[in-house]
Amino acid sequence: MTLGTNKLGLIAGNGRFPFLLLDAARAHGTDVVVAAIKEETDPEITQRAAADPGVRVHWLSLGELSRLIETFREEGVTRAVMAGQVKHKQIFASIRPDWRLAKLLLSLRSRNTEMLLGAVAKVLADEGIELISSTTYLEPLLAPAGVLTNRSPNQREQLDISYGRDVGRAVAGHDIGQTVIVASQACVAIEAMEGTDAAIQRAGALMKTLTDEGSTLDRSLTVVKLAKPKQDMRFDVPVIGAQTVRVMREAHATCLAVDAQKTLIFDLDKVLTQANEAGIAIVGLENNECVEFTSGDHKCRNSCSPLPPLYS
């Protein structure tokens, strides 16, 4: 795909993701038509468009699927991208779906994220609008494989990563959530509709309810964030950023493991600076890869090689 050609439709959720993708698309010379969601998108996107004649913004509600299609048609959009979170809990909000969305919702056997967004993608495709990967303009921001921070995961954290990835794959296969928080190979919290930050905060709050009197187990938290087994890169791609590290620090989490090449890292320099200051280890892992232990009796069942540090 030639990135600098054709007009791009941007379905914008919350957070910085839509702004980063918008800027990247414009840097490739692509005009962008933003479908801003009233319930989610930062109003700043209107100011961003006012300063750039290559950007047009249309505000619409979550329930207005027909209007989204009509807007893209009128603007001559034939390919679109989703960027930014739309909170899953919004399916229970007081939105009024139009006839097209109501029909779609009634046709679904379940209303998890992948099922919902996949159905929306099919409706768009039927109308001549191709939904492309949400990382199309942002490949440089995908997490590399290896140890990203000054500190590598220690032996306990490596055990927690291995356990957390096993749990995470099972959970991700049901499209429940992307994040598992582990301490001493015990699952402390699993992300559901509340999102990654809230799940980490919940795990931290749970640990703070314990007394300080001697425990034989380490209470430090390891956060494992995974893509789905067959991740559709068009939507719901795992994302971390500086806010993730801040929340981890407050929750006394000491390690973060993500899927390499399937997780977007926003503000990488800031993420690594904050993580190194807090002594947090961050590692990107590919497929069934894990970190080989350099001490202790545990052996990696996948016969992995040690991961090299990427940034020293």
N, C-alpha and C positions, 0 to 999 in steps of 0.2 A: 504494500500500500504506500502510495506517495503522500506523505503527511501534509505537504503544503498545498494540496489541491482540494477542491470542493468545499462546500460550506458544512460546518459541523454543528449538530445540535447537541447542546449540553444540558442534561437533566441534572439539576444541581440540588444536592441535599445540604446537610449542615457541615460546619467545620471549614478547614482550609483547603481540603481536597479540590473543591470546584475552582477555587482561585488559582491553585497551582496548575491544574490542567488547562484552565483558560489562558493563563500566561504562556504555557508551553505551546499550546495550539497557535496562539497569536505570533509567537516567535518563529513558527514555521510558515507564517503568512496565511494562515487559515482564518477565514471569517467565522465567527461563532454566534449562534443563536441560542441564548440561554433560556431554558424553561425553569424559572425559579419557583420553588415550592413555598407557598405562603407560610406553611406550618414549620418549615425547616431552614430555608436558605437565609444566610446573613444578608440583611438589607444593604450592606456595603457593596453588594454586587451591582446595584443600580448606579452608584457613584463610579465604580470601575468602568461600566459601560459608557457613562457620560463622557469619559475622558478618551474614548477610543471609538472612532466611527466604524470599526470592524466588528463591534460587539453590539448585539441587540438583546434586550431582556424582555421577557414576557412573564408576568406573574400569574400563577394559577394554583388551584387547590389540589391537594392529594387525590381528591375524588374525581378530578376532571380529565379522565383519560381521553375522551373524545376531543376535548379542546386541545390537549397536547398534540394529538395527531393533526388536527386542523391547523394549528400554529406552525408546525413543521412543514406541512404541505404548502401553506401560503408563503413560507419563507424559502421554499425550494430545498429543504433539507432531505437528504436521502441516506445519511448515516448519522448516528447519534451515539453518545456515550453517557453513562451514568457515573457521577462522581459525588462523593459525600454521603454520609449516612442519612438514611431515613429510618427513624426509630421504629423497630418492629412493633412496639406497643401501640403505634398509631392505628393499627387495624382495629383497636378497641376504642379509638377516639370518636368524637361526634362528627366525623366527616360524612358527607352525603355523596356516595358514589353515583356517577352518572350511569346511564343504562348500560354502557359498554363495560364499565368496571364492575357493576353489579352482576352482569352476566358472567364475567370472568370469575369473580369470587365464588359464585354459586357452582361453577364447574369444577372447582378444585377439590381434590380428595383430602388435602391438608393445606394449611395456610402458613407454612414455614417460609423463610426468606427466599430460598431457592425456587420453591414452587411458585410463589407469587411473582417474583421478578422474571422467572423464566416464562411464565404465561404472558406477562406484559411484553417481553421481548418478542414472543411469537405474534402477538397482535400487531406490534410495530412492523415486524417483517411482512406480515400479510398486507400491510398498507404501504409497502415499498420503502420502509425506513429500516436500515440495517443497524442493529446495536453492536458496536465494536468493543474491543477490550478496553476497560477503564484505565489500563496502563499504557495505552498506545503511545502517548506522548511523554510518558514518565518512566520508561525503562531504566534510566540511570538511578532512579530512586528505589529500585527493588533491592532488597537485602542480599548482599553477597554471602557466600558460604565461608564459614570460618569464625574465629573469635574476633569480634569487632573492638572490644575494649582492652584496656591495659591488663586487666586481670582475666584469667581464664576461669571457667567454673571449677570449683573444688570438687573433691570426691563426693561429698554429700549432694551437692548440687547436680552433679552428673547423674547420680542415681535418681534424683527427683526428676530430672529432664527425661530420662528413659521411661520412668513410670508415667509421668505426665503425658508424654507423647502416646503411650499405649491407650491411656484413658481418653485423651483428646481425639485420637482417630475414631474411637468408638462413638464419642459424642458428636463429632463433626459429621460422621456418616449419617446421623439422623437430623443434621442441620439444626441443632439446638443452640450451639454457640461455638466460638473459636478458641476460647481461653480456659485453661485449667490452672488452678493455683494449688501447689503442693508443698507440704512440709514433712520432711523425714519419711518420704514415700507413703504419705497419707493424703488423700484428696481433701483439701480444705474448702474449696469453692469451685463451682463450674459456672461459666457464663451462660446466661439465658437472654431474656429480652432486655435486661438492664444495661448491657454493654460491658466492655472490658474494664474501664476505669472503676465502675461501680462494683464489679465482681472482685477486683483487687481490694477495694476499700472494704467490702464485706468480709473478705478473708482476714484482712488486717484487724478489723474490729472484733472478729471472733477470737483471734489470738490475744488481743488486749484484755479479754474477759478472764483470762487465766491468771492465777496468782504467780508471783515471782519465785515461789518456793521451788526448790530443786526439781527439775525435770530431767529425766534420762534422755529425752529426745530434743533435738534442735528444733526450735520454733521458727527459724528463718524461712521465709517463703520463696519459692521458685515459681515464676510465671512462665507457662508454656502456651504459646499462641500458634495455632495451626490453621492451614488452609483445609478445605474439605478434601476428601480423598480424590474426587474428580472436580476440582475447583473450576468453576466457570469464571474466567477472568473478566467477563463483561460486567459483573456486579458482585458486591459483598466481598471484595478483596481485603484480606487482613491489612490493617494499618497500625503503625505505632508512631509516636512522636515524643517531643519533650514532655508533654503532659503525662504520657504513660510513665516516664521515668520519675516525674514528681510524685505521682500517685504511688508508685512502688516504694519510693523512699519513705513516704509517710506511713506506709503499711509495713515497713521493715522487711520488704522483699529484697533479696540480694542477687537474684539471677533472672535473666530473661532469655528464653530460647524461642526463635521464630523459624518459620519455613523460608529458606533461601529461595530467591527468585520468584516467590509467591507472596511476599509481604512488602508493602511499601513503607519506607522509613522517611518521614518528613523531618526536615531540619536536622540532618545527620550530624553535622558538627556540634550543634547544641545538645543533641541526644547523647553523643559520646562524651562531651565535656561534663555534662551533669552526671552521667553514669560513672565516669572515672572519679569525680569528686565524691560521689556517694559510695564508692567501692562496689558498684553493681557490675556484674559480668553480663555481657550480651553476646550471644552466639547465633549464627545462622546455620541451619542444618538442611541438608538435601535428602529428600525421600526417606529411606530407613537409616540414614547415617546418624551416628551418635558420637560422642566424645569418648575416646579411649582413655582409661584411667592410667595415670602414671604412678600411682601408689595403691596399696591395698590389694586384697585378694580378688576383687570382682573383675571379671573379664567381660568385655563387650560381646554379646551373643551374635552381633552382626559382623564381627571381625573388622571393625573400622580402624582406620589410621587416625592418629592424633590430628586435630584440626589446627592449622597454623594461625598465628595472630595476623590479622590483616592490617591493623593500624598500631604502630608502636612509636 
